[in-house]
């Protein structure tokens, strides 16, 4: 039973990573936001707190590093979960 739960969690984390990656690509202007607003609703609850923690850097930049940080943390979480199974 434990391995089933870990497998489901691993799968869910991987899907969420892919959603964040898709959001990054779509944010570059491939499609109008009305077509991927659902993706923003799914990913923003995790990205927004990281964005607040990063705050404003001394050098103003247009690059949002929160997706990269969240993906890195999720990859580390997946590794940890795999070590449990």
C-alpha positions as CSV (number, residue, x, y, z in Angstrom):
1,X,0.0,0.0,0.0
2,X,2.8,2.4,0.9
3,X,4.5,1.9,-2.5
4,X,1.2,2.7,-4.3
5,X,0.8,5.9,-2.4
6,X,4.4,6.9,-3.1
7,X,3.9,6.0,-6.8
8,X,0.8,8.2,-7.0
9,X,2.6,11.1,-5.3
10,X,5.6,10.7,-7.6
11,X,3.2,10.8,-10.6
12,X,1.4,13.8,-9.3
13,X,4.6,15.7,-8.7
14,X,5.8,14.9,-12.3
15,X,2.5,16.1,-13.8
16,X,2.7,19.4,-11.7
17,X,6.3,19.9,-13.0
18,X,5.1,19.5,-16.5
19,X,2.3,22.0,-15.9
20,X,4.8,24.6,-14.6
21,X,7.0,24.0,-17.7
22,X,4.0,24.4,-20.0
23,X,3.1,27.6,-18.2
24,X,6.5,29.0,-18.7
25,X,6.5,28.3,-22.4
26,X,3.0,29.7,-22.9
27,X,3.9,32.8,-21.0
28,X,6.3,33.7,-23.7
29,X,3.4,34.7,-25.9
30,X,2.6,31.6,-27.9
31,X,-1.2,31.8,-27.1
32,X,-3.4,34.5,-25.7
33,X,-3.9,34.0,-21.9
34,X,-7.6,33.2,-22.3
35,X,-6.5,29.8,-23.7
36,X,-4.3,28.9,-20.7
37,X,-5.9,30.7,-17.8
38,X,-6.7,27.3,-16.2
39,X,-3.0,26.6,-16.1
40,X,-2.3,29.8,-14.2
41,X,-5.1,28.9,-11.7
42,X,-3.4,25.5,-11.1
43,X,0.2,26.7,-10.7
44,X,-0.1,30.2,-9.2
45,X,-0.9,28.9,-5.6
46,X,2.6,27.4,-5.5
47,X,4.5,30.0,-7.5
48,X,3.1,33.1,-5.8
49,X,4.6,32.3,-2.3
50,X,8.0,31.6,-3.8
51,X,7.8,34.8,-5.8
52,X,7.0,36.7,-2.5
53,X,9.9,35.0,-0.7
54,X,12.3,36.0,-3.5
55,X,11.1,39.6,-3.2
56,X,12.6,42.4,-5.3
57,X,16.2,41.9,-6.1
58,X,18.7,44.8,-6.1
59,X,18.8,44.6,-9.8
60,X,15.4,44.8,-11.5
61,X,14.9,42.0,-13.9
62,X,12.1,40.8,-16.1
63,X,13.0,37.1,-15.4
64,X,10.8,35.2,-13.0
65,X,12.9,32.6,-11.2
66,X,10.0,31.2,-9.1
67,X,9.2,28.4,-11.7
68,X,12.8,27.2,-11.7
69,X,12.9,27.2,-7.9
70,X,9.6,25.4,-7.5
71,X,10.6,22.8,-10.1
72,X,14.0,22.2,-8.3
73,X,12.2,21.8,-5.0
74,X,9.7,19.3,-6.6
75,X,12.5,17.3,-8.1
76,X,14.2,17.1,-4.7
77,X,10.9,16.0,-3.2
78,X,10.5,13.3,-5.8
79,X,14.0,12.0,-5.1
80,X,13.3,11.9,-1.4
81,X,10.0,10.1,-1.9
82,X,11.8,7.6,-4.2
83,X,14.4,6.9,-1.5
84,X,11.5,6.0,0.9
85,X,10.1,3.4,-1.5
